[in-house]
């Protein structure tokens, strides 16, 4: 199973000066590649005998915040979350907005039963179970002798 993030790594390695200028770059809104990569949630992918399992670390979300779609052999996991907070006092009103989003794409192997895929979310982890087809489970490894 391969993964495709909607961001890509920069063409160069970070330098000492990247850390030195980081506050300025963040304030100015400069996208240097590494900061964008840090906004993507971490994903663990495991292959079991009967299924593939993806575990996505996304704390602070609700199960309704996620959108999972399969088109062809591409699984897309995305989320958009917008929050606003307002404090009113006699002399002032303060509003804060927070908007976060991500999208991760995964190329599914041919032995996945897409119509039986399931997802659960608990304790900050989104788990996606992708069952394997029965024919794939029963296939065993075979050694081929060279003649």
Secondary structure as UniProt FT lines:
FT   STRAND          2..5
FT   HELIX           16..20
FT   HELIX           22..28
FT   HELIX           34..38
FT   STRAND          43..47
FT   STRAND          51..57
FT   TURN            59..60
FT   HELIX           63..65
FT   STRAND          66..71
FT   TURN            72..73
FT   STRAND          74..88
FT   STRAND          93..107
FT   TURN            110..111
FT   HELIX           114..116
FT   STRAND          118..122
FT   TURN            123..124
FT   STRAND          125..132
FT   HELIX           134..138
//
